[in-house]
Amino acid sequence: SLLQLLSNVLLWDGIVQEDMVRDLGLSKLLNRYLLLNLLNTPPGLDNIEKCNKVVACLPERWFQDLKSGSTLPELLNFCQHLLR
């Protein structure tokens, strides 16, 4: 249900101010609640599937102006989880 909520919040991108969407979606939902769930899920296909769903929710335009190998500051913890 957290993943569905994250997806719905991120759909407001372009309608509501981007800073507000990023704060609520990434800082609040992803980093506080969803990432905790991902960290407690055993490594395997289930965890990979959940991470893929998180990535699919993220608006592509947020990454267009980033340099190669960099990410949004709000996604650093999620990226570290993916690297593990």
Gaussian input, Z-matrix of N, CA and C with variables (Angstrom, degrees):
# hf/3-21g

backbone

0 1
 N
 C     1     B1
 C     2     B2     1     A1
 N     3     B3     2     A2     1     D1
 C     4     B4     3     A3     2     D2
 C     5     B5     4     A4     3     D3
 N     6     B6     5     A5     4     D4
 C     7     B7     6     A6     5     D5
 C     8     B8     7     A7     6     D6
 N     9     B9     8     A8     7     D7
 C    10    B10     9     A9     8     D8
 C    11    B11    10    A10     9     D9
 N    12    B12    11    A11    10    D10
 C    13    B13    12    A12    11    D11
 C    14    B14    13    A13    12    D12
 N    15    B15    14    A14    13    D13
 C    16    B16    15    A15    14    D14
 C    17    B17    16    A16    15    D15
 N    18    B18    17    A17    16    D16
 C    19    B19    18    A18    17    D17
 C    20    B20    19    A19    18    D18
 N    21    B21    20    A20    19    D19
 C    22    B22    21    A21    20    D20
 C    23    B23    22    A22    21    D21
 N    24    B24    23    A23    22    D22
 C    25    B25    24    A24    23    D23
 C    26    B26    25    A25    24    D24
 N    27    B27    26    A26    25    D25
 C    28    B28    27    A27    26    D26
 C    29    B29    28    A28    27    D27
 N    30    B30    29    A29    28    D28
 C    31    B31    30    A30    29    D29
 C    32    B32    31    A31    30    D30
 N    33    B33    32    A32    31    D31
 C    34    B34    33    A33    32    D32
 C    35    B35    34    A34    33    D33
 N    36    B36    35    A35    34    D34
 C    37    B37    36    A36    35    D35
 C    38    B38    37    A37    36    D36
 N    39    B39    38    A38    37    D37
 C    40    B40    39    A39    38    D38
 C    41    B41    40    A40    39    D39
 N    42    B42    41    A41    40    D40
 C    43    B43    42    A42    41    D41
 C    44    B44    43    A43    42    D42
 N    45    B45    44    A44    43    D43
 C    46    B46    45    A45    44    D44
 C    47    B47    46    A46    45    D45
 N    48    B48    47    A47    46    D46
 C    49    B49    48    A48    47    D47
 C    50    B50    49    A49    48    D48
 N    51    B51    50    A50    49    D49
 C    52    B52    51    A51    50    D50
 C    53    B53    52    A52    51    D51
 N    54    B54    53    A53    52    D52
 C    55    B55    54    A54    53    D53
 C    56    B56    55    A55    54    D54
 N    57    B57    56    A56    55    D55
 C    58    B58    57    A57    56    D56
 C    59    B59    58    A58    57    D57
 N    60    B60    59    A59    58    D58
 C    61    B61    60    A60    59    D59
 C    62    B62    61    A61    60    D60
 N    63    B63    62    A62    61    D61
 C    64    B64    63    A63    62    D62
 C    65    B65    64    A64    63    D63
 N    66    B66    65    A65    64    D64
 C    67    B67    66    A66    65    D65
 C    68    B68    67    A67    66    D66
 N    69    B69    68    A68    67    D67
 C    70    B70    69    A69    68    D68
 C    71    B71    70    A70    69    D69
 N    72    B72    71    A71    70    D70
 C    73    B73    72    A72    71    D71
 C    74    B74    73    A73    72    D72
 N    75    B75    74    A74    73    D73
 C    76    B76    75    A75    74    D74
 C    77    B77    76    A76    75    D75
 N    78    B78    77    A77    76    D76
 C    79    B79    78    A78    77    D77
 C    80    B80    79    A79    78    D78
 N    81    B81    80    A80    79    D79
 C    82    B82    81    A81    80    D80
 C    83    B83    82    A82    81    D81
 N    84    B84    83    A83    82    D82
 C    85    B85    84    A84    83    D83
 C    86    B86    85    A85    84    D84
 N    87    B87    86    A86    85    D85
 C    88    B88    87    A87    86    D86
 C    89    B89    88    A88    87    D87
 N    90    B90    89    A89    88    D88
 C    91    B91    90    A90    89    D89
 C    92    B92    91    A91    90    D90
 N    93    B93    92    A92    91    D91
 C    94    B94    93    A93    92    D92
 C    95    B95    94    A94    93    D93
 N    96    B96    95    A95    94    D94
 C    97    B97    96    A96    95    D95
 C    98    B98    97    A97    96    D96
 N    99    B99    98    A98    97    D97
 C   100   B100    99    A99    98    D98
 C   101   B101   100   A100    99    D99
 N   102   B102   101   A101   100   D100
 C   103   B103   102   A102   101   D101
 C   104   B104   103   A103   102   D102
 N   105   B105   104   A104   103   D103
 C   106   B106   105   A105   104   D104
 C   107   B107   106   A106   105   D105
 N   108   B108   107   A107   106   D106
 C   109   B109   108   A108   107   D107
 C   110   B110   109   A109   108   D108
 N   111   B111   110   A110   109   D109
 C   112   B112   111   A111   110   D110
 C   113   B113   112   A112   111   D111
 N   114   B114   113   A113   112   D112
 C   115   B115   114   A114   113   D113
 C   116   B116   115   A115   114   D114
 N   117   B117   116   A116   115   D115
 C   118   B118   117   A117   116   D116
 C   119   B119   118   A118   117   D117
 N   120   B120   119   A119   118   D118
 C   121   B121   120   A120   119   D119
 C   122   B122   121   A121   120   D120
 N   123   B123   122   A122   121   D121
 C   124   B124   123   A123   122   D122
 C   125   B125   124   A124   123   D123
 N   126   B126   125   A125   124   D124
 C   127   B127   126   A126   125   D125
 C   128   B128   127   A127   126   D126
 N   129   B129   128   A128   127   D127
 C   130   B130   129   A129   128   D128
 C   131   B131   130   A130   129   D129
 N   132   B132   131   A131   130   D130
 C   133   B133   132   A132   131   D131
 C   134   B134   133   A133   132   D132
 N   135   B135   134   A134   133   D133
 C   136   B136   135   A135   134   D134
 C   137   B137   136   A136   135   D135
 N   138   B138   137   A137   136   D136
 C   139   B139   138   A138   137   D137
 C   140   B140   139   A139   138   D138
 N   141   B141   140   A140   139   D139
 C   142   B142   141   A141   140   D140
 C   143   B143   142   A142   141   D141
 N   144   B144   143   A143   142   D142
 C   145   B145   144   A144   143   D143
 C   146   B146   145   A145   144   D144
 N   147   B147   146   A146   145   D145
 C   148   B148   147   A147   146   D146
 C   149   B149   148   A148   147   D147
 N   150   B150   149   A149   148   D148
 C   151   B151   150   A150   149   D149
 C   152   B152   151   A151   150   D150
 N   153   B153   152   A152   151   D151
 C   154   B154   153   A153   152   D152
 C   155   B155   154   A154   153   D153
 N   156   B156   155   A155   154   D154
 C   157   B157   156   A156   155   D155
 C   158   B158   157   A157   156   D156
 N   159   B159   158   A158   157   D157
 C   160   B160   159   A159   158   D158
 C   161   B161   160   A160   159   D159
 N   162   B162   161   A161   160   D160
 C   163   B163   162   A162   161   D161
 C   164   B164   163   A163   162   D162
 N   165   B165   164   A164   163   D163
 C   166   B166   165   A165   164   D164
 C   167   B167   166   A166   165   D165
 N   168   B168   167   A167   166   D166
 C   169   B169   168   A168   167   D167
 C   170   B170   169   A169   168   D168
 N   171   B171   170   A170   169   D169
 C   172   B172   171   A171   170   D170
 C   173   B173   172   A172   171   D171
 N   174   B174   173   A173   172   D172
 C   175   B175   174   A174   173   D173
 C   176   B176   175   A175   174   D174
 N   177   B177   176   A176   175   D175
 C   178   B178   177   A177   176   D176
 C   179   B179   178   A178   177   D177
 N   180   B180   179   A179   178   D178
 C   181   B181   180   A180   179   D179
 C   182   B182   181   A181   180   D180
 N   183   B183   182   A182   181   D181
 C   184   B184   183   A183   182   D182
 C   185   B185   184   A184   183   D183
 N   186   B186   185   A185   184   D184
 C   187   B187   186   A186   185   D185
 C   188   B188   187   A187   186   D186
 N   189   B189   188   A188   187   D187
 C   190   B190   189   A189   188   D188
 C   191   B191   190   A190   189   D189
 N   192   B192   191   A191   190   D190
 C   193   B193   192   A192   191   D191
 C   194   B194   193   A193   192   D192
 N   195   B195   194   A194   193   D193
 C   196   B196   195   A195   194   D194
 C   197   B197   196   A196   195   D195
 N   198   B198   197   A197   196   D196
 C   199   B199   198   A198   197   D197
 C   200   B200   199   A199   198   D198
 N   201   B201   200   A200   199   D199
 C   202   B202   201   A201   200   D200
 C   203   B203   202   A202   201   D201
 N   204   B204   203   A203   202   D202
 C   205   B205   204   A204   203   D203
 C   206   B206   205   A205   204   D204
 N   207   B207   206   A206   205   D205
 C   208   B208   207   A207   206   D206
 C   209   B209   208   A208   207   D207
 N   210   B210   209   A209   208   D208
 C   211   B211   210   A210   209   D209
 C   212   B212   211   A211   210   D210
 N   213   B213   212   A212   211   D211
 C   214   B214   213   A213   212   D212
 C   215   B215   214   A214   213   D213
 N   216   B216   215   A215   214   D214
 C   217   B217   216   A216   215   D215
 C   218   B218   217   A217   216   D216
 N   219   B219   218   A218   217   D217
 C   220   B220   219   A219   218   D218
 C   221   B221   220   A220   219   D219
 N   222   B222   221   A221   220   D220
 C   223   B223   222   A222   221   D221
 C   224   B224   223   A223   222   D222
 N   225   B225   224   A224   223   D223
 C   226   B226   225   A225   224   D224
 C   227   B227   226   A226   225   D225
 N   228   B228   227   A227   226   D226
 C   229   B229   228   A228   227   D227
 C   230   B230   229   A229   228   D228
 N   231   B231   230   A230   229   D229
 C   232   B232   231   A231   230   D230
 C   233   B233   232   A232   231   D231
 N   234   B234   233   A233   232   D232
 C   235   B235   234   A234   233   D233
 C   236   B236   235   A235   234   D234
 N   237   B237   236   A236   235   D235
 C   238   B238   237   A237   236   D236
 C   239   B239   238   A238   237   D237
 N   240   B240   239   A239   238   D238
 C   241   B241   240   A240   239   D239
 C   242   B242   241   A241   240   D240
 N   243   B243   242   A242   241   D241
 C   244   B244   243   A243   242   D242
 C   245   B245   244   A244   243   D243
 N   246   B246   245   A245   244   D244
 C   247   B247   246   A246   245   D245
 C   248   B248   247   A247   246   D246
 N   249   B249   248   A248   247   D247
 C   250   B250   249   A249   248   D248
 C   251   B251   250   A250   249   D249

   B1=1.4494
   B2=1.5308
   B3=1.3455
   B4=1.4720
   B5=1.5229
   B6=1.3086
   B7=1.4627
   B8=1.5247
   B9=1.3084
   B10=1.4690
   B11=1.5217
   B12=1.3282
   B13=1.4641
   B14=1.5247
   B15=1.3392
   B16=1.4609
   B17=1.5251
   B18=1.3091
   B19=1.4621
   B20=1.5245
   B21=1.3191
   B22=1.4665
   B23=1.5205
   B24=1.3200
   B25=1.4714
   B26=1.5264
   B27=1.3259
   B28=1.4648
   B29=1.5318
   B30=1.3227
   B31=1.4643
   B32=1.5257
   B33=1.3268
   B34=1.4589
   B35=1.5257
   B36=1.3382
   B37=1.4624
   B38=1.5211
   B39=1.3114
   B40=1.4552
   B41=1.5201
   B42=1.3213
   B43=1.4619
   B44=1.5265
   B45=1.3318
   B46=1.4582
   B47=1.5303
   B48=1.3074
   B49=1.4510
   B50=1.5394
   B51=1.3373
   B52=1.4632
   B53=1.5297
   B54=1.3176
   B55=1.4701
   B56=1.5228
   B57=1.3169
   B58=1.4597
   B59=1.5269
   B60=1.3168
   B61=1.4657
   B62=1.5253
   B63=1.3409
   B64=1.4627
   B65=1.5295
   B66=1.3238
   B67=1.4567
   B68=1.5220
   B69=1.3095
   B70=1.4607
   B71=1.5257
   B72=1.3265
   B73=1.4632
   B74=1.5129
   B75=1.3355
   B76=1.4579
   B77=1.5248
   B78=1.3254
   B79=1.4647
   B80=1.5206
   B81=1.3083
   B82=1.4619
   B83=1.5344
   B84=1.3179
   B85=1.4656
   B86=1.5321
   B87=1.3288
   B88=1.4600
   B89=1.5245
   B90=1.3231
   B91=1.4656
   B92=1.5239
   B93=1.2987
   B94=1.4717
   B95=1.5191
   B96=1.3083
   B97=1.4666
   B98=1.5236
   B99=1.3198
   B100=1.4579
   B101=1.5234
   B102=1.3165
   B103=1.4633
   B104=1.5245
   B105=1.3083
   B106=1.4654
   B107=1.5305
   B108=1.3175
   B109=1.4600
   B110=1.5234
   B111=1.3354
   B112=1.4654
   B113=1.5262
   B114=1.3226
   B115=1.4631
   B116=1.5219
   B117=1.3302
   B118=1.4647
   B119=1.5207
   B120=1.3320
   B121=1.4596
   B122=1.5258
   B123=1.3204
   B124=1.4691
   B125=1.5286
   B126=1.3376
   B127=1.4713
   B128=1.5325
   B129=1.3001
   B130=1.4601
   B131=1.5155
   B132=1.3078
   B133=1.4605
   B134=1.5246
   B135=1.3134
   B136=1.4614
   B137=1.5282
   B138=1.3142
   B139=1.4602
   B140=1.5278
   B141=1.3199
   B142=1.4661
   B143=1.5196
   B144=1.3130
   B145=1.4697
   B146=1.5248
   B147=1.3234
   B148=1.4655
   B149=1.5252
   B150=1.3240
   B151=1.4722
   B152=1.5270
   B153=1.3236
   B154=1.4696
   B155=1.5214
   B156=1.3258
   B157=1.4612
   B158=1.5207
   B159=1.3259
   B160=1.4676
   B161=1.5212
   B162=1.3302
   B163=1.4640
   B164=1.5255
   B165=1.3163
   B166=1.4657
   B167=1.5225
   B168=1.3221
   B169=1.4679
   B170=1.5287
   B171=1.3214
   B172=1.4614
   B173=1.5291
   B174=1.3223
   B175=1.4657
   B176=1.5313
   B177=1.3071
   B178=1.4621
   B179=1.5267
   B180=1.3233
   B181=1.4579
   B182=1.5165
   B183=1.3276
   B184=1.4598
   B185=1.5306
   B186=1.3251
   B187=1.4607
   B188=1.5245
   B189=1.3028
   B190=1.4601
   B191=1.5256
   B192=1.3171
   B193=1.4603
   B194=1.5247
   B195=1.3172
   B196=1.4585
   B197=1.5227
   B198=1.3130
   B199=1.4584
   B200=1.5266
   B201=1.3040
   B202=1.4531
   B203=1.5280
   B204=1.3044
   B205=1.4504
   B206=1.5171
   B207=1.3268
   B208=1.4636
   B209=1.5248
   B210=1.3221
   B211=1.4576
   B212=1.5189
   B213=1.2924
   B214=1.4606
   B215=1.5250
   B216=1.3229
   B217=1.4740
   B218=1.5313
   B219=1.3283
   B220=1.4652
   B221=1.5318
   B222=1.3216
   B223=1.4655
   B224=1.5237
   B225=1.3224
   B226=1.4645
   B227=1.5277
   B228=1.3221
   B229=1.4739
   B230=1.5195
   B231=1.3162
   B232=1.4655
   B233=1.5296
   B234=1.3167
   B235=1.4694
   B236=1.5239
   B237=1.3203
   B238=1.4712
   B239=1.5234
   B240=1.3188
   B241=1.4681
   B242=1.5274
   B243=1.3217
   B244=1.4545
   B245=1.5275
   B246=1.3168
   B247=1.4469
   B248=1.5277
   B249=1.3228
   B250=1.4788
   B251=1.5061
   A1=111.52
   A2=116.13
   A3=118.91
   A4=111.34
   A5=115.84
   A6=119.90
   A7=110.82
   A8=116.90
   A9=121.01
   A10=110.59
   A11=117.01
   A12=120.98
   A13=110.73
   A14=117.49
   A15=121.37
   A16=110.44
   A17=116.22
   A18=121.10
   A19=111.49
   A20=116.78
   A21=121.04
   A22=111.86
   A23=117.45
   A24=120.88
   A25=110.09
   A26=117.12
   A27=120.16
   A28=112.30
   A29=117.43
   A30=120.14
   A31=111.89
   A32=117.16
   A33=121.49
   A34=112.21
   A35=117.82
   A36=121.01
   A37=109.37
   A38=115.62
   A39=121.01
   A40=112.68
   A41=116.47
   A42=121.19
   A43=109.09
   A44=114.98
   A45=122.48
   A46=106.93
   A47=117.07
   A48=122.38
   A49=110.16
   A50=116.55
   A51=122.16
   A52=112.76
   A53=117.50
   A54=120.63
   A55=111.72
   A56=116.59
   A57=120.62
   A58=111.18
   A59=116.72
   A60=121.11
   A61=109.75
   A62=116.50
   A63=120.29
   A64=111.19
   A65=116.87
   A66=119.78
   A67=110.84
   A68=116.98
   A69=120.28
   A70=111.58
   A71=116.25
   A72=120.02
   A73=114.29
   A74=116.39
   A75=119.39
   A76=112.68
   A77=116.68
   A78=119.10
   A79=112.03
   A80=116.48
   A81=119.68
   A82=112.22
   A83=117.41
   A84=120.06
   A85=112.90
   A86=117.21
   A87=119.80
   A88=111.45
   A89=117.02
   A90=119.69
   A91=113.77
   A92=118.74
   A93=119.93
   A94=113.17
   A95=117.44
   A96=119.75
   A97=113.87
   A98=117.07
   A99=120.11
   A100=111.69
   A101=117.25
   A102=120.06
   A103=111.12
   A104=117.06
   A105=121.02
   A106=110.20
   A107=116.07
   A108=121.05
   A109=110.63
   A110=117.40
   A111=121.11
   A112=111.33
   A113=116.61
   A114=120.30
   A115=112.00
   A116=117.21
   A117=121.52
   A118=113.21
   A119=116.96
   A120=121.18
   A121=108.03
   A122=118.65
   A123=120.18
   A124=111.14
   A125=116.52
   A126=119.15
   A127=109.85
   A128=115.11
   A129=119.20
   A130=111.18
   A131=115.33
   A132=121.17
   A133=112.98
   A134=117.86
   A135=120.98
   A136=110.59
   A137=116.50
   A138=121.38
   A139=110.77
   A140=116.65
   A141=121.27
   A142=110.26
   A143=117.14
   A144=121.36
   A145=111.01
   A146=117.16
   A147=120.86
   A148=111.01
   A149=116.99
   A150=120.94
   A151=110.97
   A152=117.08
   A153=120.63
   A154=111.27
   A155=116.54
   A156=120.51
   A157=110.98
   A158=117.46
   A159=120.88
   A160=109.71
   A161=116.83
   A162=121.29
   A163=110.87
   A164=117.59
   A165=121.47
   A166=112.05
   A167=118.05
   A168=122.41
   A169=112.61
   A170=116.72
   A171=120.57
   A172=111.57
   A173=117.48
   A174=120.57
   A175=111.52
   A176=117.13
   A177=122.04
   A178=112.79
   A179=116.91
   A180=119.40
   A181=112.66
   A182=118.28
   A183=121.26
   A184=111.89
   A185=116.74
   A186=121.20
   A187=113.54
   A188=117.93
   A189=121.29
   A190=113.68
   A191=118.78
   A192=121.08
   A193=113.33
   A194=118.07
   A195=121.10
   A196=110.63
   A197=115.58
   A198=120.65
   A199=108.97
   A200=115.73
   A201=120.75
   A202=110.06
   A203=116.80
   A204=121.84
   A205=114.60
   A206=117.71
   A207=120.29
   A208=109.67
   A209=114.97
   A210=119.67
   A211=109.38
   A212=116.10
   A213=121.34
   A214=108.96
   A215=118.19
   A216=119.87
   A217=113.03
   A218=117.15
   A219=120.80
   A220=112.47
   A221=117.10
   A222=120.67
   A223=113.63
   A224=118.28
   A225=120.62
   A226=112.34
   A227=117.81
   A228=120.42
   A229=111.56
   A230=116.78
   A231=120.64
   A232=110.36
   A233=117.23
   A234=120.93
   A235=111.41
   A236=116.73
   A237=120.08
   A238=110.60
   A239=116.60
   A240=119.93
   A241=110.32
   A242=117.20
   A243=120.37
   A244=111.64
   A245=116.79
   A246=120.27
   A247=112.41
   A248=116.88
   A249=120.04
   A250=108.63
   D1=-31.29
   D2=176.44
   D3=-64.91
   D4=-38.39
   D5=179.17
   D6=-65.07
   D7=-40.91
   D8=177.12
   D9=-64.49
   D10=-41.15
   D11=177.61
   D12=-63.51
   D13=-43.33
   D14=177.01
   D15=-59.39
   D16=-46.06
   D17=178.95
   D18=-58.81
   D19=-44.40
   D20=-179.94
   D21=-66.47
   D22=-40.47
   D23=178.57
   D24=-63.68
   D25=-43.22
   D26=-177.57
   D27=-70.73
   D28=-18.13
   D29=174.90
   D30=-67.75
   D31=-18.61
   D32=178.55
   D33=-76.80
   D34=-5.27
   D35=177.78
   D36=-60.53
   D37=130.34
   D38=-177.22
   D39=95.07
   D40=-18.04
   D41=177.68
   D42=-103.36
   D43=-48.20
   D44=177.39
   D45=-101.49
   D46=155.24
   D47=-179.06
   D48=-51.82
   D49=132.68
   D50=-174.75
   D51=-56.23
   D52=-41.06
   D53=-179.99
   D54=-59.28
   D55=-38.61
   D56=179.80
   D57=-68.98
   D58=-41.10
   D59=-179.90
   D60=-65.82
   D61=-44.72
   D62=179.59
   D63=-64.34
   D64=-40.77
   D65=-179.90
   D66=-64.37
   D67=-49.96
   D68=-178.86
   D69=-67.70
   D70=-48.79
   D71=-175.48
   D72=-71.10
   D73=-47.88
   D74=-173.99
   D75=-91.83
   D76=-52.34
   D77=-176.20
   D78=-69.05
   D79=-41.62
   D80=-175.77
   D81=-86.97
   D82=-62.02
   D83=-174.24
   D84=-71.93
   D85=-54.38
   D86=-175.13
   D87=-66.99
   D88=-54.42
   D89=-173.51
   D90=-74.46
   D91=-30.70
   D92=-177.66
   D93=-87.98
   D94=-39.51
   D95=-170.76
   D96=-115.96
   D97=-52.29
   D98=-174.09
   D99=-69.08
   D100=-40.92
   D101=179.93
   D102=-64.15
   D103=-36.69
   D104=176.94
   D105=-60.33
   D106=-41.69
   D107=177.19
   D108=-64.89
   D109=-42.65
   D110=-179.99
   D111=-64.48
   D112=-39.12
   D113=-179.96
   D114=-66.93
   D115=-26.49
   D116=179.90
   D117=-93.11
   D118=-2.67
   D119=176.10
   D120=-86.59
   D121=129.44
   D122=179.71
   D123=-58.83
   D124=145.53
   D125=177.13
   D126=-56.97
   D127=141.80
   D128=179.53
   D129=152.04
   D130=-169.12
   D131=-175.42
   D132=-62.90
   D133=-36.16
   D134=-179.86
   D135=-62.90
   D136=-44.40
   D137=179.06
   D138=-65.14
   D139=-42.19
   D140=179.08
   D141=-63.10
   D142=-42.18
   D143=179.23
   D144=-62.32
   D145=-42.99
   D146=178.26
   D147=-63.46
   D148=-43.10
   D149=179.06
   D150=-63.87
   D151=-39.90
   D152=177.05
   D153=-61.53
   D154=-38.57
   D155=179.11
   D156=-67.41
   D157=-37.21
   D158=176.28
   D159=-62.48
   D160=-48.13
   D161=-179.16
   D162=-61.66
   D163=-38.99
   D164=-179.52
   D165=-64.21
   D166=-25.49
   D167=-179.75
   D168=-75.66
   D169=-25.45
   D170=-171.89
   D171=-72.37
   D172=130.63
   D173=178.32
   D174=-64.80
   D175=128.94
   D176=-177.16
   D177=-61.40
   D178=-32.58
   D179=-176.03
   D180=-65.38
   D181=-20.08
   D182=177.11
   D183=-66.05
   D184=-20.47
   D185=-174.49
   D186=-107.12
   D187=-1.26
   D188=-174.29
   D189=-64.70
   D190=-36.74
   D191=-175.76
   D192=-98.85
   D193=9.11
   D194=179.94
   D195=-82.69
   D196=147.41
   D197=175.41
   D198=-73.11
   D199=156.62
   D200=178.99
   D201=-60.40
   D202=135.51
   D203=179.24
   D204=83.34
   D205=3.58
   D206=179.01
   D207=-113.51
   D208=168.55
   D209=179.74
   D210=-146.91
   D211=178.16
   D212=176.30
   D213=-70.03
   D214=142.61
   D215=179.94
   D216=-56.61
   D217=-33.74
   D218=-179.40
   D219=-69.93
   D220=-15.28
   D221=-177.15
   D222=-101.17
   D223=4.60
   D224=-177.01
   D225=-59.28
   D226=-45.84
   D227=179.80
   D228=-64.30
   D229=-39.84
   D230=177.76
   D231=-64.91
   D232=-41.75
   D233=178.33
   D234=-63.26
   D235=-39.84
   D236=177.08
   D237=-63.35
   D238=-37.92
   D239=176.30
   D240=-63.32
   D241=-41.92
   D242=179.90
   D243=-64.20
   D244=-36.46
   D245=179.50
   D246=-68.63
   D247=-29.88
   D248=178.30
   D249=-72.26

